[in-house]
Amino acid sequence: MSIAFDNNLLWVPPNIGDLLTVSVDGQADETTVQGMHVINNAASLWLSGAMDDYTYFELLDHYSIDPKIFVGEVEEHVQLLMK
């Protein structure tokens, strides 16, 4: 079952950018929480065209997120939404 399906209904976030957000648990230290904010803000900038692909992918890589896998999963989800 795909992440895009829940109870045979297609899940669509209120804002497609929500698919690119990351979260941390309540035990995360301040540095990790700040990193989460940086990544989530960058996703918004990237989607609006205010940040180029190279910069966004480099930022994800800096925070140990494989950009091709991360963005690829979102791309697959969006493709399911469009079918």
Rosetta blueprint (number, residue, H / E / L):
1 M L
2 S L
3 I L
4 A L
5 F E
6 D E
7 N L
8 N L
9 L E
10 L E
11 W L
12 V L
13 P L
14 P L
15 N L
16 I H
17 G H
18 D H
19 L H
20 L H
21 T L
22 V L
23 S L
24 V L
25 D L
26 G L
27 Q L
28 A L
29 D L
30 E H
31 T H
32 T H
33 V H
34 Q H
35 G H
36 M H
37 H H
38 V H
39 I H
40 N H
41 N H
42 A H
43 A H
44 S H
45 L H
46 W H
47 L H
48 S H
49 G L
50 A L
51 M L
52 D L
53 D H
54 Y H
55 T H
56 Y H
57 F H
58 E H
59 L H
60 L H
61 D H
62 H H
63 Y L
64 S L
65 I L
66 D L
67 P H
68 K H
69 I H
70 F H
71 V H
72 G H
73 E H
74 V H
75 E H
76 E H
77 H H
78 V H
79 Q H
80 L H
81 L H
82 M H
83 K L
